[in-house]
Every structure is written in C-alpha cells, then in structure tokens.
Amino acid sequence: MLTVQNVITDEDVVAKALKEKVEKHEARIGVIGLGYVGLPLAVEKGKVGFPVTGFDINPARVDRVNAADNYIGDVKDEDLKDVVQSGLLIATTDFSRLAECDVIIICVPTPLTITRDPDISYMQASTEEIRKYLRPGQIITLESTTYPGTTEQVILPLLEKTGLKVGRDFFLAFSPERVDPGNKRFSTKNTSKVVGGMTPTCLEIAYSLYTQTISNVVPVSSPAAAELTKVFENTYRAVNIAMVNELMMLCDRMGIDIWEVVEAAGTKPFGIQTFYPGPGVGGHCIPIDPFYLTWKAREYDFHTRFIELAGEINVEVSYYVINKVVRALNSVNKSLKDAKIFVLGVAYKKDIDDMRESPALKIIELLRKQGASITYHDPYIPVIEPHGGSMLHLESVPLTDEVLANSDAVLILTDHTAVDYERVVDKAKLVVDTRNATKNVLSNREKIAKI
C-alpha cells in the first residue's frame, strides 16, 4: 500500500504554512454543497475545532443550517446545534467568502443526463466560483463521485487559468465520499477514506487534513486512482445485485424461493458476500456510478459489456415487478386496469428519507400507465414531487386498516422497519412483496406473492 512521504521542506513556505494550520485546526474549511455528503462532513470538521463555512446555492438550506435545524438523518441534532451555536459552522450563499477558506471541499451532485452521460456541471460551476477567489495557500479537494481523470483534466485546468501553479501555490486532491445514508454502524468518522493528490505535496497536505477527523485514511498514487476506486466500489455492488436479480427471475420460473437460496448461500463462511434481490437499484451511487465508468471507457475504445449488462438487468427487474403484480391480480380474477394498488415505501432503501433514483418511482409510473390507481404510504417521504420528465405528484396517506382492506393489492417496494407487516398481510386482500419484508409473517401466507 502507498505510504505518504514527508516531502514538504522549509523552502516550501506556502505548503508548510498550510499543513501547520491544518494540524493545529486553525485552517478555515469551506464545504460546497450541504447535502447528504457535505453537511455531515462540515459537522465532523467543526466537532474537532475547525472553523467551517458551508456554501450552498439553496437559501432555504443555508437558513436551516444557520438555525441548527437539521435535515440530514446521519447528522445528530445535538452535534449540529453545538457547532452552530459555538460559531464553528456557518452557512452562506455568498461564494466570495471562499477567499477566507484555507481548505475547500467540493461535495456537489454528479447526476446523469437523460442520455446517461455524466453531468459534471455542478462540479464545473463550483470550480469556476473557486477560481474567482483562488489564492496561494489553499487546498481544494473534490469528493463528488466522477469518472477517472476529472480532477486532472477538468478541475485542474480551470484552477490554473489563474496563473497559480498546483503543488506550489495551491494544492489539489480527490477523496471520494463514502456515505451510506441510514447506516448506524459506519459514519463519516469511522469509514475509511481514500485520497489521491495531484502532486506528492498535495497528497501530504490532503492526507493530513483527513486524518484530523477520520480514523483510517488510505493514500493512493493519483486522483485518477482514487476516482476509479470509488466507481469500482459501486460498480461491484451493481454487478452483484444484477446477478442475484437475474437469478431471482430464473427462480421465479423454476418455482424456487430466491430468498431461501440467498440466505442459505450466505451461511458459507468464506468465498461469498450476500447480496439481495429487489425491485431495482436506487440511491445516489449504484444506479449512476457504473455509467461514469462505461462512458469514460469509450474514450479508450473499450466497451464494458459486463457492467452494461448489469445495468440492463437492474432496469429490467422493475418491469418484472409489474409482471409479478399482473400475475398476482390475475390469480384473484382481477385485472391491472382500474386496480387499486397501495404502495408501501418509496424511499430507495429502508428507514431513510431519500428517494433519489428510487425504483419505486419508475414502477409507480409504469403501473399508472397501465391504468392502475396508485396510493402510497411512506413514513419518511410525505410527498412525491414531479421529477425529471415526470409530472407525478402524490402525497403519502396514513397506513390504516381501511386503506389496506380497500386496496386490490399492497405492493411493498421499501421495507421500512416501522411497518407492522403482520397487520398489513392480515388486513390486505393481496400482498406483492419485493423485499421479503413479510418473511416473519406466519399466517395468511396464501395472500403473499414474493418476487
């Protein structure tokens, strides 16, 4: 494994001064983007005494941070309150205050375009703002997931337009976020962090920065290596989920319970990691990151067929869910057209308030197009707003016995733990379970159709 060399000498006045400010927690840290990645990071830095300025283009979000009004589940209310009230964290929409910051960390979204190409416009816009106020003695680190080469080929040229030189006047690194919303075991602090610097000096300063608040920092040889590390991590998950989803569709034809097979295989103490099937993949990483890699691979006349096939399967599985609903309704002599479908859960995974890229959104749209009447309940998502090209607008309804009984089918798309699934099955006419949420329900199992 790569080790960080102490390359900064007394002659490297700018680098030495910055590193000392970081190690003494005197460096002011600027975090661009106060979402699922940025706010936890800002709070973690503030907790150890760094003065932090959070930047966001959303005035409402900025106001909430300054009022210590928490909106991110992975941030403890009391932690946010402590760093705000102590003056260690302030938020602003005024990007001219980047000039005050010694450290600038970019944590903005990196979605896909409608044609599944990388959309790096948020990163570019953030870098343009940094460029306006760039000065000697600053380090910029990019945490937004992206394709290999972005830091060197996109971010660096924009910053060097100022005439300042990387590794001498300013410093640049890539350190991908590793946020898992809702994970109670791993937080920003105890999740290992990969970092790659544009120069050995950049790496030394960035490594020092992250070791102040993160238990294990893993240096790699370049930003591109760090960028590919992040994309690989999520492509690995996407491919394995696709494999078990494909096996699920085969098991359906064979009359074998995929959940039994997966859980039995998971008892092997070596050589296997358990992945579960589901109605599709969602979130800010798995549905998106593999496409960053396949897009970049084309530049090298390389087609990532294995990865692209996994993407196709993970899309196909949402259509399989529709077919499963149709078959379940047919079994009770009911057609999908005009059927009342009650969807349980629309977040992309259980116990979080995040529905980015949630397969539930696509499945609801497909059901509506085929004439079904849709209502939903999700304790974490009160409203589904129009998104992308969709004008879908729905509001969560209470999970009552009457709603369950009056629905032709209950479709479980997210298995939130707060839901009493025994009650759901008892009151419902029919349940289509895409998450094995009903595995511990012993009675009325004839009502349940599992994927």
Secondary structure, 3 states (H helix, E strand, C coil): CCCCCCCCCCCCHHHHHHHHHHHCCCCCEEEECCCCCHHHHHHHHHHCCCCEEEECCCHHHHHHHHCCCCCCCCCCHHHHHHHHHCCCEEEECCHHHHHHCCEEEECCCCCECCCCCECCHHHHHHHHHHHHHCCCCEEEEECCCCCCCHHHHHHHHHHHCCCCCECCCEEEEECCCCCCCCCCCCCCCCCCEEEEECCHHHHHHHHHHHHCCCCCEEEECCHHHHHHHHHHHHHHHHHHHHHHHHHHHHHHHHCCCHHHHHHHHCCCCCCCCCCCCCCCCCCCCCCCHHHHHHHHHHHHCCCCHHHHHHHHHHHHHHHHHHHHHHHHHHCCCCCCCCCEEEEECCCCCCCCCCCCCCHHHHHHHHHHHCCCEEEEECCCCCEECCECCECCCEECCCCCHHHHHHCCEEEECCCCCCCCHHHHHHHCCCEEECCCCCCCCCCCHHHEEEC
